[in-house]
Amino acid sequence: MKKIMFNDKYGLTEAVLSGRKTMTRRILKVTLTEYNTINLILNFDENLEANKLAIIKKYSQYQIGQVLAVAQSYKEIRDIIGDIHDGKSIKFSKGWNNKMFVRADLMPHHIRITNIKVERLRDISNEDCIKEGIVEEDTPIDKGYSFYGTQGNWETPREAFAFLIDKVSGKGTWKRNPWVFAYEFELID
């Protein structure tokens, strides 16, 4: 089983576990030559939908129906999984504070991929931004869209998502408008 990581600094793991986040975008990780070929095919070929399916099949790291473990540090899930695994204490492992080093088979929460599409990052709809964990804030003082750690600062879900993606994937990601896989998923436990 594979694991999938979500950014904790901006509350994305918690958004997944609460059911508020049901979609994630991941930038295509291919060579420059492959990227240029994909770009040509998706921008100029008449068989767009067939080409998108072929690109998903060849390059996507996840597939529809696949179950993935939601990565969390051992410290966060210690009460669920216990302290000892394979005769060793998890408290002294690299995964204690860093979920990059945790074992997928020890993770208590899982998602199932339900749909995949390939598109340019800025082709995201307002509806998909909400699926990405953007929330509408409606307070007596202000109304707007935000994500964990912010307060209704943006007028549209897309504006909030553009700011978030630059925080998570690096400054300028929104402006670059890379090809991404948009994975829709459901929380199964």
Solvent accessible surface area in square Angstrom, and as a share of the most:
residue,aa,sasa,rsa
1,M,139,0.62
2,K,96,0.41
3,K,54,0.23
4,I,1,0.01
5,M,70,0.31
6,F,8,0.03
7,N,46,0.23
8,D,68,0.35
9,K,152,0.64
10,Y,32,0.12
11,G,5,0.05
12,L,15,0.07
13,T,6,0.03
14,E,105,0.47
15,A,0,0.00
16,V,0,0.00
17,L,39,0.19
18,S,68,0.44
19,G,39,0.37
20,R,95,0.35
21,K,5,0.02
22,T,42,0.25
23,M,3,0.01
24,T,7,0.04
25,R,16,0.06
26,R,61,0.22
27,I,47,0.24
28,L,8,0.04
29,K,174,0.74
30,V,35,0.20
31,T,80,0.46
32,L,134,0.67
33,T,103,0.60
34,E,56,0.25
35,Y,49,0.19
36,N,73,0.37
37,T,66,0.39
38,I,4,0.02
39,N,41,0.21
40,L,110,0.55
41,I,58,0.29
42,L,10,0.05
43,N,74,0.38
44,F,155,0.65
45,D,61,0.32
46,E,171,0.77
47,N,95,0.49
48,L,65,0.33
49,E,118,0.53
50,A,62,0.48
51,N,27,0.14
52,K,41,0.17
53,L,125,0.62
54,A,60,0.46
55,I,11,0.05
56,I,15,0.08
57,K,165,0.70
58,K,148,0.63
59,Y,57,0.22
60,S,13,0.08
61,Q,92,0.41
62,Y,5,0.02
63,Q,72,0.32
64,I,109,0.55
65,G,42,0.40
66,Q,51,0.22
67,V,45,0.26
68,L,0,0.00
69,A,0,0.00
70,V,0,0.00
71,A,0,0.00
72,Q,14,0.06
73,S,9,0.06
74,Y,8,0.03
75,K,118,0.50
76,E,98,0.44
77,I,2,0.01
78,R,88,0.32
79,D,145,0.75
80,I,107,0.55
81,I,31,0.15
82,G,33,0.31
83,D,51,0.26
84,I,107,0.55
85,H,42,0.19
86,D,113,0.59
87,G,70,0.67
88,K,148,0.63
89,S,36,0.24
90,I,8,0.04
91,K,89,0.38
92,F,176,0.73
93,S,47,0.30
94,K,150,0.64
95,G,1,0.01
96,W,32,0.11
97,N,112,0.57
98,N,63,0.32
99,K,27,0.11
100,M,111,0.50
101,F,98,0.41
102,V,7,0.04
103,R,92,0.34
104,A,16,0.12
105,D,101,0.52
106,L,23,0.11
107,M,6,0.03
108,P,31,0.20
109,H,44,0.20
110,H,27,0.12
111,I,0,0.00
112,R,86,0.32
113,I,1,0.00
114,T,60,0.35
115,N,66,0.34
116,I,12,0.06
117,K,70,0.30
118,V,1,0.01
119,E,21,0.09
120,R,48,0.18
121,L,1,0.00
122,R,92,0.34
123,D,91,0.47
124,I,3,0.02
125,S,46,0.30
126,N,63,0.32
127,E,119,0.53
128,D,11,0.06
129,C,0,0.00
130,I,73,0.37
131,K,69,0.29
132,E,6,0.03
133,G,3,0.02
134,I,1,0.01
135,V,41,0.23
136,E,89,0.40
137,E,52,0.23
138,D,109,0.56
139,T,64,0.37
140,P,144,0.90
141,I,169,0.86
142,D,73,0.38
143,K,126,0.53
144,G,3,0.02
145,Y,39,0.15
146,S,1,0.00
147,F,6,0.03
148,Y,129,0.49
149,G,75,0.72
150,T,33,0.19
151,Q,150,0.66
152,G,5,0.05
153,N,95,0.49
154,W,40,0.14
155,E,147,0.66
156,T,50,0.29
157,P,10,0.06
158,R,79,0.29
159,E,78,0.35
160,A,0,0.00
161,F,3,0.01
162,A,15,0.12
163,F,85,0.36
164,L,5,0.03
165,I,17,0.08
166,D,39,0.20
167,K,98,0.42
168,V,56,0.32
169,S,48,0.31
170,G,33,0.31
171,K,191,0.81
172,G,23,0.23
173,T,0,0.00
174,W,45,0.16
175,K,165,0.70
176,R,147,0.54
177,N,26,0.13
178,P,10,0.07
179,W,12,0.04
180,V,1,0.01
181,F,7,0.03
182,A,1,0.01
183,Y,0,0.00
184,E,39,0.17
185,F,7,0.03
186,E,73,0.33
187,L,64,0.32
188,I,64,0.33
189,D,83,0.43
